Amino acid sequence: MEKIPENTSTRPRHELTHQVISALRDDPRMSVTAIAQNLQAPRAVVAQTVDSLLSSDTIRIVAAVNPSFLGIHVIAHVSIEPRGPVTPIAEFIASLHESVLVTSITGSHSVVAELRTGTHADLHSLLSEIRLHSNVARIDTLIYSNVRKGYHSSRDVSEVRIDDADREIMEILQRDGRASYTSISPRVSLTATTVRSRIQRLEEAQVIQFGVVESRGVTGRQVSVGFGINSSDSLEPLIGHLKEHSDVEFVAECVGRFDVIGTLVSKDFQTIHERIESILSLPSIDKFETWTHIHTHKEDYSRRV
């Protein structure tokens, strides 16, 4: 077993942690050995860092199944102004199968949720159900027209046929995106080599996409700030600017009170402030609104295949 030297590097541990997470964002299934080589850090230290991040739920590595492959064609961002305490309505929405993300936020709305349904009629029925809750005062809804950045981004699925083994592989990877080929092999009665080729085929067909889900809110490692933008010009330059920055985790074009919605993540508010200033310097910004995620009630993108 590799012994961890007492002084392995001059870099602080928190800096190494940030670099490891960045490496996993680039390639969620990157091996510990490859991460250590890329960061020029001892393998044992990197292994310990990855294990700590995963075991503490600071991050989760998951395979997101393309929503359209699952028959999900409508994705909505719902902002809720509560009547009374926030937790009852947040927990109610978190209990709904159609919700994948529910957080308490700062601001008048207090709760935001991402809902996924098969049709607009399904979404309308779901929103009607939410409005009937005694703790709901008002709802604002945005419909994503195109998710431009994010591990569950909009993408066309290639024609692909799947069988029960593929479905089981996807179920496993939705729970643990770093599950090894050898650990999956006996569970689906296939060789590790075959498991690997099947996962590659599902990735190439855009059926699954691996990503990192980080804990957000006051208990998380990161500061997570949502934003909405209205623009008086073409959205492409704006979206291009947003996509090129690693601290912009998510970007979507939408229909509703904003033209673009997104999420900023960073280790501190100073960095968030600097990124917001850079966005506001763009000439096409008409309106810019932010909210801070302070507690996550649910973040679960896994779905039965």
C-alpha positions as CSV (number, residue, x, y, z in Angstrom):
1,M,0.0,0.0,0.0
2,E,1.3,3.4,-0.9
3,K,2.2,5.4,2.2
4,I,1.0,9.0,2.2
5,P,4.0,11.3,2.9
6,E,3.5,13.9,5.7
7,N,4.2,16.7,3.3
8,T,3.1,15.6,-0.2
9,S,2.8,19.0,-1.8
10,T,3.0,22.7,-1.1
11,R,-0.6,23.2,-2.3
12,P,-3.2,23.4,0.4
13,R,-5.6,20.5,0.8
14,H,-8.6,22.6,-0.1
15,E,-6.9,23.6,-3.4
16,L,-6.2,19.9,-4.2
17,T,-9.9,19.1,-3.5
18,H,-11.0,21.9,-5.9
19,Q,-8.6,20.6,-8.6
20,V,-9.8,17.0,-8.1
21,I,-13.5,18.1,-8.5
22,S,-12.5,20.1,-11.6
23,A,-10.8,17.0,-13.1
24,L,-13.9,14.9,-12.4
25,R,-16.2,17.5,-14.0
26,D,-14.1,17.2,-17.1
27,D,-14.2,13.4,-17.0
28,P,-16.4,11.9,-14.2
29,R,-15.0,8.4,-14.8
30,M,-11.4,9.4,-14.9
31,S,-9.3,7.0,-12.9
32,V,-7.5,8.0,-9.7
33,T,-4.2,7.2,-11.3
34,A,-5.0,9.5,-14.3
35,I,-6.1,12.3,-11.9
36,A,-2.9,12.0,-9.9
37,Q,-0.8,12.1,-13.0
38,N,-2.6,15.2,-14.4
39,L,-2.4,17.0,-11.1
40,Q,1.2,15.8,-10.4
41,A,0.0,14.7,-6.9
42,P,0.6,11.4,-5.0
43,R,-1.9,8.8,-6.0
44,A,-2.7,7.9,-2.4
45,V,-3.6,11.5,-1.6
46,V,-5.8,11.8,-4.6
47,A,-7.5,8.5,-3.8
48,Q,-8.1,9.6,-0.3
49,T,-9.6,12.9,-1.6
50,V,-11.9,11.2,-4.1
51,D,-13.1,8.7,-1.4
52,S,-13.7,11.5,1.0
53,L,-15.7,13.5,-1.5
54,L,-17.9,10.6,-2.5
55,S,-18.4,9.1,1.0
56,S,-19.4,12.4,2.4
57,D,-21.9,13.1,-0.5
58,T,-20.0,16.3,-1.2
59,I,-20.1,15.1,-4.8
60,R,-21.9,12.3,-6.6
61,I,-20.9,10.9,-9.9
62,V,-24.0,9.8,-11.9
63,A,-25.1,8.9,-15.4
64,A,-27.9,11.1,-16.5
65,V,-30.3,9.4,-19.0
66,N,-31.3,11.7,-21.9
67,P,-34.8,12.9,-20.9
68,S,-36.1,12.5,-24.5
69,F,-35.1,8.9,-24.4
70,L,-37.4,8.5,-21.4
71,G,-40.3,10.2,-23.1
72,I,-39.7,13.4,-21.1
73,H,-40.1,16.4,-23.5
74,V,-41.0,19.3,-21.2
75,I,-38.6,20.6,-18.5
76,A,-39.8,23.5,-16.4
77,H,-38.1,25.8,-13.8
78,V,-40.8,26.7,-11.2
79,S,-40.4,29.5,-8.7
80,I,-42.7,29.4,-5.7
81,E,-43.7,32.1,-3.4
82,P,-44.9,30.4,-0.2
83,R,-47.6,31.3,2.2
84,G,-46.1,30.6,5.6
85,P,-43.1,28.3,6.2
86,V,-41.1,27.1,3.2
87,T,-40.4,23.5,4.3
88,P,-43.9,22.0,3.9
89,I,-44.2,23.1,0.3
90,A,-40.6,22.2,-0.5
91,E,-41.0,18.7,0.9
92,F,-44.3,18.3,-0.9
93,I,-42.7,19.1,-4.3
94,A,-39.7,16.9,-3.5
95,S,-42.1,14.0,-3.0
96,L,-43.4,14.3,-6.6
97,H,-41.9,11.9,-9.1
98,E,-41.7,14.7,-11.7
99,S,-39.4,16.8,-9.5
100,V,-35.6,16.4,-9.9
101,L,-34.4,19.5,-8.1
102,V,-36.0,21.3,-5.2
103,T,-34.1,24.0,-3.2
104,S,-34.9,26.8,-0.7
105,I,-33.5,30.1,-2.0
106,T,-33.1,33.7,-0.9
107,G,-35.7,36.1,-2.3
108,S,-39.4,36.5,-2.5
109,H,-40.0,33.1,-4.1
110,S,-38.2,31.1,-1.5
111,V,-38.4,27.8,-3.3
112,V,-37.3,26.7,-6.8
113,A,-37.9,23.4,-8.5
114,E,-37.1,21.7,-11.8
115,L,-40.0,19.6,-13.0
116,R,-40.0,17.1,-15.9
117,T,-43.0,15.8,-17.7
118,G,-43.9,14.1,-20.9
119,T,-46.2,16.8,-22.3
120,H,-47.3,20.4,-21.6
121,A,-50.7,19.0,-20.6
122,D,-48.9,16.9,-17.9
123,L,-47.1,20.0,-16.7
124,H,-50.3,22.0,-16.5
125,S,-51.9,19.3,-14.4
126,L,-48.9,19.1,-12.1
127,L,-48.8,22.9,-11.6
128,S,-52.5,22.8,-10.8
129,E,-51.9,20.2,-8.2
130,I,-49.1,22.3,-6.7
131,R,-51.2,25.5,-6.6
132,L,-53.8,23.7,-4.5
133,H,-51.3,23.3,-1.7
134,S,-52.2,25.5,1.2
135,N,-48.7,26.9,1.5
136,V,-48.5,28.1,-2.1
137,A,-49.2,31.8,-2.6
138,R,-47.9,32.2,-6.2
139,I,-46.0,30.3,-8.9
140,D,-43.8,31.5,-11.8
141,T,-43.0,29.0,-14.5
142,L,-40.2,28.9,-17.1
143,I,-40.0,26.3,-19.8
144,Y,-36.6,25.2,-21.0
145,S,-36.4,25.4,-24.8
146,N,-32.8,24.4,-25.1
147,V,-30.4,23.3,-22.3
148,R,-27.0,24.6,-23.5
149,K,-24.7,23.6,-20.7
150,G,-25.1,20.9,-18.0
151,Y,-24.6,17.2,-17.9
152,H,-28.3,16.8,-18.7
153,S,-28.1,19.2,-21.6
154,S,-30.4,18.9,-24.6
155,R,-29.1,16.5,-27.1
156,D,-30.5,14.3,-29.9
157,V,-30.5,10.6,-29.3
158,S,-29.2,8.4,-32.1
159,E,-31.2,5.4,-33.1
160,V,-30.2,2.6,-30.7
161,R,-31.8,-0.6,-29.5
162,I,-31.4,-1.6,-25.9
163,D,-32.1,-4.8,-24.0
164,D,-32.6,-5.7,-20.3
165,A,-28.8,-5.8,-19.7
166,D,-28.5,-2.2,-21.1
167,R,-31.3,-1.1,-18.8
168,E,-29.7,-2.7,-15.8
169,I,-26.4,-1.1,-16.6
170,M,-28.1,2.3,-16.8
171,E,-29.9,1.8,-13.5
172,I,-26.5,1.0,-11.9
173,L,-24.8,4.0,-13.4
174,Q,-27.5,6.4,-12.4
175,R,-26.8,5.4,-8.8
176,D,-23.0,5.2,-9.1
177,G,-21.5,6.7,-12.2
178,R,-18.0,5.5,-11.2
179,A,-19.1,1.8,-10.9
180,S,-16.3,-0.2,-12.5
181,Y,-16.8,-2.5,-15.4
182,T,-15.7,-5.5,-13.3
183,S,-18.3,-4.6,-10.6
184,I,-21.1,-4.3,-13.1
185,S,-20.1,-7.5,-15.0
186,P,-21.6,-10.2,-12.6
187,R,-24.8,-8.1,-12.1
188,V,-25.7,-8.2,-15.8
189,S,-24.1,-11.6,-16.6
190,L,-21.7,-10.0,-19.2
191,T,-17.9,-9.8,-19.4
192,A,-16.3,-6.6,-18.2
193,T,-15.2,-6.0,-21.8
194,T,-18.7,-6.3,-23.0
195,V,-20.0,-3.9,-20.3
196,R,-17.4,-1.4,-21.3
197,S,-18.4,-1.5,-25.0
198,R,-22.1,-1.2,-24.1
199,I,-21.5,1.9,-22.0
200,Q,-19.5,3.4,-24.8
201,R,-22.3,2.7,-27.2
202,L,-24.9,4.3,-24.9
203,E,-22.6,7.4,-24.5
204,E,-22.0,7.7,-28.3
205,A,-25.8,7.4,-28.9
206,Q,-26.3,10.3,-26.4
207,V,-28.5,8.0,-24.3
208,I,-26.4,8.6,-21.2
209,Q,-24.1,11.4,-20.1
210,F,-21.9,11.3,-17.0
211,G,-21.7,14.2,-14.7
212,V,-20.9,15.5,-11.2
213,V,-23.6,16.5,-8.8
214,E,-22.2,18.7,-6.0
215,S,-24.0,19.4,-2.7
216,R,-25.3,22.9,-2.7
217,G,-26.6,25.3,-0.1
218,V,-25.1,26.3,3.3
219,T,-23.9,22.8,4.1
220,G,-22.2,22.3,0.7
221,R,-18.6,22.8,-0.3
222,Q,-19.7,25.3,-2.9
223,V,-21.8,28.5,-3.1
224,S,-24.5,28.0,-5.7
225,V,-26.3,31.0,-7.2
226,G,-29.0,30.9,-9.8
227,F,-29.5,33.7,-12.3
228,G,-32.0,34.8,-14.9
229,I,-31.2,37.1,-17.8
230,N,-33.2,39.1,-20.3
231,S,-31.4,40.3,-23.4
232,S,-32.1,42.8,-26.1
233,D,-29.9,41.1,-28.7
234,S,-29.1,37.7,-30.1
235,L,-28.6,35.1,-27.3
236,E,-25.7,33.3,-29.0
237,P,-22.9,35.7,-27.9
238,L,-24.2,35.7,-24.4
239,I,-24.6,32.0,-24.1
240,G,-21.1,31.5,-25.7
241,H,-19.7,33.8,-23.0
242,L,-21.5,31.8,-20.2
243,K,-20.5,28.4,-21.5
244,E,-16.8,29.1,-21.6
245,H,-16.5,29.6,-17.9
246,S,-16.1,26.6,-15.6
247,D,-17.9,28.3,-12.7
248,V,-21.1,28.5,-14.9
249,E,-22.5,25.1,-14.2
250,F,-25.8,25.3,-16.1
251,V,-27.2,27.4,-18.9
252,A,-30.6,27.1,-20.6
253,E,-32.6,29.1,-23.1
254,C,-36.2,29.4,-21.9
255,V,-39.7,30.7,-22.5
256,G,-41.1,32.9,-19.7
257,R,-40.0,35.8,-17.7
258,F,-36.3,35.2,-18.6
259,D,-34.6,34.5,-21.9
260,V,-31.7,32.6,-20.3
261,I,-31.4,30.9,-16.9
262,G,-28.3,29.4,-15.3
263,T,-26.4,28.5,-12.2
264,L,-23.0,29.8,-10.9
265,V,-21.0,27.7,-8.5
266,S,-17.8,28.6,-6.7
267,K,-16.1,28.2,-3.4
268,D,-16.9,31.7,-2.2
269,F,-19.1,34.7,-2.9
270,Q,-16.2,36.9,-4.0
271,T,-15.6,34.7,-7.1
272,I,-19.4,34.7,-7.7
273,H,-19.4,38.5,-7.5
274,E,-16.5,38.7,-10.0
275,R,-18.3,36.4,-12.5
276,I,-21.5,38.4,-12.2
277,E,-19.6,41.6,-12.9
278,S,-18.2,40.1,-16.0
279,I,-21.7,39.0,-17.2
280,L,-23.1,42.5,-16.4
281,S,-20.4,44.1,-18.5
282,L,-21.9,42.5,-21.7
283,P,-23.8,45.2,-23.7
284,S,-26.8,43.0,-24.4
285,I,-28.0,42.5,-20.8
286,D,-31.4,44.2,-20.1
287,K,-32.2,42.5,-16.8
288,F,-30.1,40.3,-14.5
289,E,-31.6,38.7,-11.4
290,T,-30.0,36.3,-8.9
291,W,-31.0,34.0,-6.1
292,T,-28.8,31.9,-3.7
293,H,-29.5,28.2,-3.0
294,I,-29.5,27.8,0.7
295,H,-30.8,24.3,1.2
296,T,-31.3,21.3,-1.1
297,H,-34.4,19.3,-0.4
298,K,-34.0,17.1,-3.4
299,E,-31.5,16.6,-6.3
300,D,-32.1,13.3,-8.1
301,Y,-32.0,13.0,-11.8
302,S,-32.2,9.2,-11.8
303,R,-35.2,7.6,-13.6
304,R,-36.5,4.1,-14.2
305,V,-35.4,3.1,-17.7
